[in-house]
Amino acid sequence: MDIREFLHEYINMSRYVALGTLDGILAVMGVTLTASGVAGAGGLSVDNHLIALTGLSGGVALAMSNAFGSFIGERAEETRTMRELERKMMMDEGKLDDTIIHQQARRRVYMSMFTHGFSSFLGSFVPVLPFLVISERMTATMVTVVLCLVALLVLGVYLGRVSRENIYRTSLEVVVIGILIGLVSIFLGGSH
């Protein structure tokens, strides 16, 4: 498979691109805002790179969890589909193993694993980026909130187009979820 074919297949897995990116942005935004709030509430002089590292470590864990969760779930689904096909074709169980059908199913499993995990990892950079480039904690926190809301708005438009639903409603839903998670994270971080 060449790079163009790989990229085409990656983009065609829009469900995992959107889900992973959304997970990465929302989860790491929560971790990053909470870490920033804890640092501020505790009166600690914490370097913003440490807050970014905290968020990014959550992003790496999330990406790995999503990748392996996708692998296990998709493998089970593809195996079930193959076994049903064997039954309908009146074949013994396992007869489709090592066939083109099996190879295509395996390829879908690995692509879903990569797409979900990699998209989660990419999404996790949105909330930590301000803490990597801005030295003042409150400014970095505010820029993180704005950057995440813009990214969520763009993701909502993308999801609305992919699903052929109302783009405004989908965008609003995604942004409201982001605001809710942000408020909870700020509350948890600042209540210490």
C-alpha positions as CSV (number, residue, x, y, z in Angstrom):
1,M,0.0,0.0,0.0
2,D,1.5,3.3,-1.0
3,I,1.2,6.6,1.0
4,R,-1.7,7.9,-1.1
5,E,-3.7,4.8,-0.7
6,F,-2.9,4.8,3.1
7,L,-4.0,8.4,3.5
8,H,-7.2,7.8,1.5
9,E,-8.1,4.9,3.7
10,Y,-7.2,6.9,6.8
11,I,-9.6,9.7,5.7
12,N,-12.3,7.3,4.8
13,M,-12.3,6.0,8.4
14,S,-14.0,9.3,9.4
15,R,-15.7,7.8,12.4
16,Y,-12.4,7.0,14.0
17,V,-10.7,10.2,12.9
18,A,-13.6,12.2,14.5
19,L,-13.9,10.1,17.6
20,G,-10.2,10.0,18.3
21,T,-9.7,13.7,17.7
22,L,-12.7,14.5,19.9
23,D,-11.4,12.2,22.6
24,G,-7.9,13.7,22.4
25,I,-9.1,17.3,22.6
26,L,-11.7,16.8,25.4
27,A,-9.8,14.4,27.6
28,V,-6.5,16.3,27.5
29,M,-8.2,19.6,27.8
30,G,-9.7,18.3,31.1
31,V,-6.4,17.1,32.4
32,T,-4.5,20.2,31.3
33,L,-7.1,22.7,32.7
34,T,-7.2,20.7,36.0
35,A,-3.4,20.7,36.3
36,S,-3.3,24.4,35.6
37,G,-6.0,25.0,38.2
38,V,-4.3,22.9,40.8
39,A,-1.0,24.8,40.2
40,G,-2.8,28.1,40.6
41,A,-4.9,27.2,43.6
42,G,-2.0,25.8,45.4
43,G,0.0,29.0,44.8
44,L,2.7,26.8,43.2
45,S,5.2,28.1,40.8
46,V,4.9,25.4,38.2
47,D,6.6,25.6,34.8
48,N,4.0,25.5,32.0
49,H,6.1,22.7,30.4
50,L,5.2,20.5,33.3
51,I,1.5,21.2,32.8
52,A,1.9,20.4,29.1
53,L,3.7,17.2,30.0
54,T,0.9,16.2,32.3
55,G,-1.7,16.8,29.6
56,L,0.4,15.1,27.0
57,S,1.0,12.0,29.2
58,G,-2.8,11.8,29.4
59,G,-3.0,12.1,25.6
60,V,-0.5,9.2,25.1
61,A,-2.4,7.0,27.5
62,L,-5.6,7.9,25.8
63,A,-4.2,7.2,22.4
64,M,-2.9,3.8,23.4
65,S,-6.2,3.0,25.1
66,N,-8.2,4.0,22.1
67,A,-5.9,2.1,19.7
68,F,-6.0,-1.1,21.6
69,G,-9.7,-0.8,22.5
70,S,-10.4,-0.3,18.8
71,F,-8.2,-3.3,17.9
72,I,-10.0,-5.6,20.3
73,G,-13.5,-4.4,19.4
74,E,-13.0,-4.4,15.7
75,R,-11.3,-7.8,15.7
76,A,-14.2,-9.3,17.6
77,E,-16.7,-7.7,15.1
78,E,-14.7,-8.8,12.0
79,T,-14.3,-12.3,13.4
80,R,-18.1,-12.5,14.1
81,T,-18.9,-11.3,10.6
82,M,-16.5,-14.0,9.1
83,R,-18.0,-16.7,11.2
84,E,-21.6,-15.7,10.1
85,L,-20.4,-15.7,6.5
86,E,-19.0,-19.2,6.9
87,R,-22.2,-20.4,8.5
88,K,-24.3,-18.9,5.6
89,M,-22.0,-20.5,3.1
90,M,-22.3,-23.8,5.0
91,M,-18.5,-23.9,5.6
92,D,-16.7,-25.2,8.7
93,E,-15.6,-22.6,11.2
94,G,-12.2,-21.1,10.3
95,K,-12.4,-22.0,6.5
96,L,-12.2,-18.3,5.6
97,D,-9.0,-17.8,7.6
98,D,-6.0,-16.9,5.4
99,T,-8.2,-16.0,2.5
100,I,-8.5,-12.6,0.8
101,I,-11.7,-11.9,2.9
102,H,-9.7,-12.6,6.1
103,Q,-6.8,-10.4,4.9
104,Q,-9.2,-7.5,4.1
105,A,-10.8,-7.9,7.6
106,R,-7.4,-7.8,9.3
107,R,-6.5,-4.7,7.3
108,R,-9.6,-3.0,8.5
109,V,-8.8,-3.9,12.1
110,Y,-5.3,-2.5,11.9
111,M,-6.4,0.6,10.1
112,S,-9.1,1.3,12.8
113,M,-6.5,0.7,15.5
114,F,-4.1,3.1,13.9
115,T,-6.7,5.7,13.0
116,H,-8.4,5.9,16.4
117,G,-5.1,5.9,18.3
118,F,-3.3,8.4,16.0
119,S,-6.2,10.8,15.8
120,S,-6.5,10.7,19.7
121,F,-2.8,11.6,19.9
122,L,-3.0,14.4,17.4
123,G,-6.1,15.8,19.1
124,S,-4.2,15.8,22.4
125,F,-1.8,18.5,21.1
126,V,-4.5,21.1,20.8
127,P,-4.9,21.7,24.6
128,V,-1.2,21.4,25.4
129,L,0.3,23.6,22.7
130,P,-0.3,26.9,24.5
131,F,1.5,25.6,27.6
132,L,4.5,24.7,25.4
133,V,4.8,28.1,23.8
134,I,3.4,30.6,26.4
135,S,5.2,31.1,29.7
136,E,2.4,32.8,31.7
137,R,0.0,30.2,33.1
138,M,-3.2,32.1,33.0
139,T,-2.6,33.3,29.5
140,A,-1.8,29.7,28.4
141,T,-5.0,28.5,30.2
142,M,-7.2,31.1,28.4
143,V,-5.6,30.4,25.0
144,T,-6.1,26.6,25.6
145,V,-9.8,27.2,26.2
146,V,-10.2,29.3,23.1
147,L,-8.1,27.0,20.9
148,C,-10.1,23.9,22.1
149,L,-13.4,25.6,21.5
150,V,-12.3,26.6,18.0
151,A,-11.1,23.0,17.3
152,L,-14.3,21.6,18.6
153,L,-16.3,23.9,16.4
154,V,-14.4,22.8,13.3
155,L,-14.8,19.2,14.4
156,G,-18.5,19.7,14.8
157,V,-18.7,21.1,11.3
158,Y,-16.8,18.1,10.0
159,L,-19.1,15.7,11.9
160,G,-22.2,17.5,10.6
161,R,-20.9,17.2,7.0
162,V,-19.9,13.6,7.3
163,S,-23.2,12.6,8.9
164,R,-25.2,14.9,6.6
165,E,-26.9,16.3,9.7
166,N,-27.5,19.9,10.7
167,I,-24.0,21.4,10.9
168,Y,-25.0,24.1,13.3
169,R,-26.7,21.6,15.7
170,T,-23.8,19.2,15.5
171,S,-21.3,22.0,16.1
172,L,-23.3,23.4,19.0
173,E,-23.5,19.9,20.6
174,V,-19.7,19.4,20.4
175,V,-18.9,22.8,21.7
176,V,-21.4,22.5,24.6
177,I,-19.7,19.2,25.6
178,G,-16.4,20.9,25.5
179,I,-17.7,23.8,27.7
180,L,-19.1,21.3,30.2
181,I,-15.9,19.4,30.4
182,G,-13.9,22.6,30.7
183,L,-16.1,23.9,33.5
184,V,-15.9,20.7,35.5
185,S,-12.1,20.6,35.0
186,I,-11.6,24.2,36.1
187,F,-13.9,23.5,39.1
188,L,-11.9,20.4,40.1
189,G,-8.5,22.1,39.6
190,G,-9.5,25.3,41.4
191,S,-11.3,23.7,44.3
192,H,-8.2,22.4,46.0
